[in-house]
Amino acid sequence: MAKINKKEFFIPLKDGQEVFCLRYTPEGFSQQKSKKTLVIVHGLGEHIDRYNHFVRYLASHAYQVYLYDQRGHGQTPGIRSYAESFQTLVDDLDFFIRYCKEHNPDSQFYLMGHSFGGQVSINYLAQHPKAVKAAVLSSPNVKLAFELPLLTRLFGPIISKIIPTLAISNEVLPKDLSHDPKIVQSYQDDPLVQKKVTLCLGNEILNNLKIIMGLSKKIKVPTYVFHGEFDRVTSREGTKEFYKKMTVKDRKLKIYPGFFHETLNEIGKGEVYEDVLQWLNKH
């Protein structure tokens, strides 16, 4: 197996916010005739180191992969699980992809977003329809699979305007992420995992969900969409509805039988890895 070079670094975004980044590059990548680079956007409360196994799989198949801890997440400094607007997160992704392209002018680019990262990616793809060659949406947050507590729904939007950085539970239960007990335990023990979300960010996410179905028709690149059958975090049916509303001809939907939310961390994840690789290879 070819050597994989991993680089850790920080870059400043447009507003000066520093973000922690990772780059995985297979040895000999610069000599490849066809260079392919994938940018991955992680989910709410987690961080990019949780993708190490999946990323190394792709890198072992000649893909270069870039990831960044979104503001308020992982090793990126700042208030935990906070962003002043959803558009800020979309702009961050745009800035990061532009950065990656500047450093890899002869590479083709692909985008993959998981859960909340899938929600950010959908908005990005709708606003920048020609920025990447193809996309992958993993359990995208287009609709929640659970109902938020009544008090959160009633008073969250009001209090978020008064105390935007106030943090409450993000309602994600570790046991709902994967059938693999090691994944569940590592998530529970991970000091970089945030189990709360600020009212401001939470409210921004919910407001964006009100318009996200309408963005389906604005995605113009080939897109692979997949979801776990028994996902209790983001809605499988919501993903089906979003996929049905998409108009791009080159698209694919797959529901993984029995899987929970984090299909990339499930028992049987090898099938998911292979499916993503095959999709990318075809494009």
C-alpha positions as CSV (number, residue, x, y, z in Angstrom):
1,M,0.0,0.0,0.0
2,A,1.3,3.4,-1.0
3,K,2.4,5.8,1.8
4,I,-0.2,8.4,2.8
5,N,1.1,11.8,3.9
6,K,-1.0,13.5,6.6
7,K,-0.6,17.3,7.1
8,E,-2.2,19.3,10.0
9,F,-2.5,23.1,9.5
10,F,-4.5,26.2,10.3
11,I,-5.8,28.7,7.8
12,P,-7.5,32.1,8.5
13,L,-11.0,32.5,7.0
14,K,-12.2,35.8,5.5
15,D,-13.1,37.2,8.9
16,G,-9.8,36.1,10.4
17,Q,-11.3,33.1,12.2
18,E,-8.6,30.3,12.3
19,V,-9.8,26.8,11.3
20,F,-8.0,23.5,11.9
21,C,-7.5,21.5,8.7
22,L,-6.2,18.1,7.6
23,R,-4.8,17.1,4.2
24,Y,-4.3,13.4,3.3
25,T,-2.2,13.0,0.2
26,P,-1.2,9.6,-1.3
27,E,2.5,9.3,-2.2
28,G,3.0,10.1,-5.9
29,F,-0.2,12.2,-6.1
30,S,1.6,15.0,-7.9
31,Q,2.7,12.6,-10.7
32,Q,-0.8,11.2,-11.3
33,K,-2.2,12.0,-14.7
34,S,-5.7,12.3,-13.3
35,K,-5.8,14.0,-9.9
36,K,-8.9,13.9,-7.8
37,T,-9.4,15.8,-4.6
38,L,-12.3,15.3,-2.2
39,V,-13.4,17.9,0.4
40,I,-15.3,16.5,3.4
41,V,-17.6,18.6,5.7
42,H,-18.3,17.0,9.1
43,G,-21.5,16.9,11.2
44,L,-22.8,18.8,14.1
45,G,-20.7,18.6,17.3
46,E,-18.1,16.3,15.9
47,H,-14.7,16.8,14.2
48,I,-12.5,15.8,11.3
49,D,-10.3,13.2,13.1
50,R,-13.4,11.0,13.3
51,Y,-13.1,10.4,9.6
52,N,-9.5,9.1,9.7
53,H,-10.3,5.5,8.7
54,F,-12.6,6.4,5.8
55,V,-10.2,9.1,4.5
56,R,-7.2,6.7,4.6
57,Y,-9.3,4.2,2.6
58,L,-9.9,6.9,-0.1
59,A,-6.3,8.0,0.0
60,S,-5.1,4.4,-0.5
61,H,-7.1,4.5,-3.8
62,A,-5.3,7.6,-5.1
63,Y,-7.6,10.3,-3.8
64,Q,-6.3,13.4,-2.0
65,V,-8.7,14.5,0.8
66,Y,-9.0,17.8,2.6
67,L,-11.1,18.4,5.8
68,Y,-11.6,21.3,8.2
69,D,-13.1,21.6,11.6
70,Q,-16.0,24.0,11.1
71,R,-16.1,27.1,13.3
72,G,-17.1,26.2,16.9
73,H,-16.0,22.6,16.3
74,G,-13.0,20.3,17.0
75,Q,-9.6,22.0,17.2
76,T,-10.9,25.2,15.6
77,P,-10.7,27.9,18.3
78,G,-13.8,29.9,19.3
79,I,-17.1,29.5,21.1
80,R,-18.2,25.9,20.9
81,S,-21.0,24.9,18.5
82,Y,-21.6,28.6,17.5
83,A,-21.9,30.5,14.3
84,E,-23.7,33.8,13.9
85,S,-25.5,32.7,10.7
86,F,-25.9,29.6,8.5
87,Q,-24.6,31.6,5.6
88,T,-21.4,32.1,7.5
89,L,-20.8,28.4,7.4
90,V,-21.6,28.2,3.7
91,D,-19.2,31.0,3.1
92,D,-16.5,29.2,5.1
93,L,-16.9,26.1,2.9
94,D,-16.6,28.3,-0.2
95,F,-13.4,29.9,1.2
96,F,-11.9,26.5,2.1
97,I,-12.6,25.0,-1.4
98,R,-11.1,28.1,-3.0
99,Y,-8.0,27.6,-0.8
100,C,-7.7,24.0,-1.8
101,K,-8.1,24.8,-5.5
102,E,-5.4,27.4,-5.3
103,H,-3.0,24.8,-4.0
104,N,-4.1,22.1,-6.4
105,P,-4.9,23.9,-9.7
106,D,-4.6,20.8,-11.8
107,S,-6.9,18.6,-9.7
108,Q,-10.6,17.8,-10.1
109,F,-12.6,18.6,-7.0
110,Y,-15.5,16.7,-5.3
111,L,-17.5,17.5,-2.2
112,M,-18.9,15.3,0.5
113,G,-21.0,16.4,3.5
114,H,-22.3,14.3,6.4
115,S,-25.5,15.2,8.3
116,F,-25.2,18.9,9.3
117,G,-22.2,19.0,7.0
118,G,-24.5,17.7,4.3
119,Q,-26.9,20.5,5.0
120,V,-24.1,23.0,4.6
121,S,-23.0,21.3,1.4
122,I,-26.5,21.4,-0.1
123,N,-26.6,25.2,0.4
124,Y,-23.1,25.5,-1.1
125,L,-24.0,23.4,-4.1
126,A,-27.1,25.5,-4.7
127,Q,-25.1,28.7,-4.5
128,H,-22.1,27.5,-6.4
129,P,-23.5,25.0,-9.0
130,K,-20.3,24.6,-11.0
131,A,-17.7,24.6,-8.2
132,V,-17.1,20.8,-8.0
133,K,-17.4,18.0,-10.4
134,A,-19.7,15.7,-8.3
135,A,-21.0,15.5,-4.7
136,V,-21.8,12.9,-2.0
137,L,-24.4,13.5,0.7
138,S,-24.2,11.2,3.7
139,S,-27.3,11.1,5.9
140,P,-27.9,14.8,5.1
141,N,-29.8,17.0,7.5
142,V,-32.8,18.0,5.4
143,K,-35.3,17.0,8.0
144,L,-34.9,15.9,11.6
145,A,-35.8,12.3,12.6
146,F,-37.1,13.4,16.0
147,E,-39.2,16.2,17.5
148,L,-37.5,18.9,19.5
149,P,-38.6,19.5,23.1
150,L,-41.6,21.8,23.3
151,L,-39.8,24.4,25.3
152,T,-36.9,24.5,22.8
153,R,-39.4,25.1,20.0
154,L,-41.3,27.7,21.8
155,F,-38.6,29.7,23.5
156,G,-35.4,28.8,21.6
157,P,-35.8,31.4,18.8
158,I,-36.7,34.2,21.4
159,I,-33.8,33.4,23.8
160,S,-31.3,33.0,20.9
161,K,-31.7,36.7,20.2
162,I,-31.0,37.6,23.8
163,I,-28.3,35.1,24.7
164,P,-27.1,33.7,21.3
165,T,-24.2,31.7,22.9
166,L,-26.4,29.9,25.4
167,A,-25.8,26.2,24.9
168,I,-28.4,23.4,25.2
169,S,-28.4,19.7,24.4
170,N,-28.2,18.9,20.7
171,E,-30.5,15.9,21.4
172,V,-28.1,13.5,19.7
173,L,-27.9,10.2,21.6
174,P,-24.5,8.4,21.1
175,K,-26.3,5.0,20.9
176,D,-28.2,6.3,17.8
177,L,-25.0,6.8,15.8
178,S,-23.8,3.2,15.2
179,H,-24.4,-0.4,16.1
180,D,-20.6,-0.6,16.8
181,P,-20.1,-0.3,20.6
182,K,-16.6,0.9,20.1
183,I,-17.8,3.9,18.0
184,V,-20.4,4.7,20.6
185,Q,-17.9,4.6,23.4
186,S,-15.3,6.6,21.6
187,Y,-17.9,9.3,20.8
188,Q,-18.9,9.5,24.5
189,D,-15.3,9.7,25.6
190,D,-14.0,12.1,22.9
191,P,-13.2,15.5,24.5
192,L,-13.5,17.2,21.1
193,V,-17.1,16.1,20.6
194,Q,-19.6,18.7,21.6
195,K,-22.9,17.4,22.9
196,K,-24.5,20.8,23.1
197,V,-25.3,23.5,20.5
198,T,-25.7,27.2,21.0
199,L,-29.2,28.6,20.6
200,C,-28.0,30.8,17.8
201,L,-26.6,28.0,15.7
202,G,-29.5,25.7,16.5
203,N,-32.0,28.3,15.4
204,E,-30.0,29.0,12.2
205,I,-30.0,25.3,11.4
206,L,-33.8,25.0,11.9
207,N,-34.5,28.2,9.9
208,N,-32.4,26.8,7.0
209,L,-34.4,23.5,7.1
210,K,-37.5,25.6,6.2
211,I,-36.1,26.3,2.8
212,I,-33.8,23.4,2.1
213,M,-36.2,21.3,0.1
214,G,-36.4,24.1,-2.4
215,L,-32.7,23.9,-3.0
216,S,-32.9,20.4,-4.4
217,K,-33.6,21.7,-7.9
218,K,-30.6,24.0,-7.7
219,I,-28.0,21.2,-7.5
220,K,-26.5,20.7,-11.0
221,V,-23.7,18.3,-10.4
222,P,-23.9,14.4,-10.2
223,T,-24.8,13.5,-6.7
224,Y,-24.8,10.3,-4.6
225,V,-27.2,10.5,-1.7
226,F,-27.3,7.8,1.0
227,H,-28.9,7.2,4.4
228,G,-29.2,4.5,7.1
229,E,-32.6,2.8,7.2
230,F,-32.9,3.2,11.0
231,D,-31.4,6.7,11.3
232,R,-32.9,8.3,14.4
233,V,-31.0,11.6,14.0
234,T,-31.8,12.8,10.5
235,S,-34.8,11.6,8.6
236,R,-34.5,8.9,6.0
237,E,-37.9,9.9,4.5
238,G,-36.7,13.5,4.4
239,T,-33.7,12.4,2.3
240,K,-36.0,10.4,0.0
241,E,-38.2,13.5,-0.5
242,F,-35.2,15.7,-1.2
243,Y,-33.8,13.2,-3.7
244,K,-37.2,12.9,-5.5
245,K,-37.3,16.7,-5.8
246,M,-33.8,16.9,-7.4
247,T,-33.8,17.5,-11.1
248,V,-30.2,16.6,-12.0
249,K,-30.3,13.4,-14.1
250,D,-27.1,11.9,-12.8
251,R,-28.0,11.0,-9.3
252,K,-28.2,8.0,-7.1
253,L,-30.0,7.1,-3.8
254,K,-29.2,4.2,-1.5
255,I,-30.7,3.3,1.8
256,Y,-28.5,1.0,3.8
257,P,-30.6,-1.7,5.5
258,G,-30.4,-1.7,9.3
259,F,-27.9,1.1,9.5
260,F,-28.0,4.0,12.0
261,H,-27.0,7.6,11.4
262,E,-23.2,7.3,10.9
263,T,-23.1,4.8,8.0
264,L,-19.3,5.5,7.7
265,N,-18.9,4.2,11.2
266,E,-21.4,1.3,11.1
267,I,-20.7,-2.4,11.3
268,G,-20.6,-3.2,7.6
269,K,-19.2,0.2,6.7
270,G,-17.0,-1.4,4.1
271,E,-19.9,-1.5,1.7
272,V,-20.4,2.2,2.1
273,Y,-16.7,2.9,1.5
274,E,-16.8,0.9,-1.7
275,D,-20.0,2.6,-2.9
276,V,-18.6,6.1,-2.4
277,L,-15.3,5.1,-4.1
278,Q,-17.2,3.7,-7.1
279,W,-19.3,6.8,-7.5
280,L,-16.3,9.1,-7.4
281,N,-14.4,6.9,-9.8
282,K,-17.2,7.1,-12.3
283,H,-17.1,10.9,-12.2
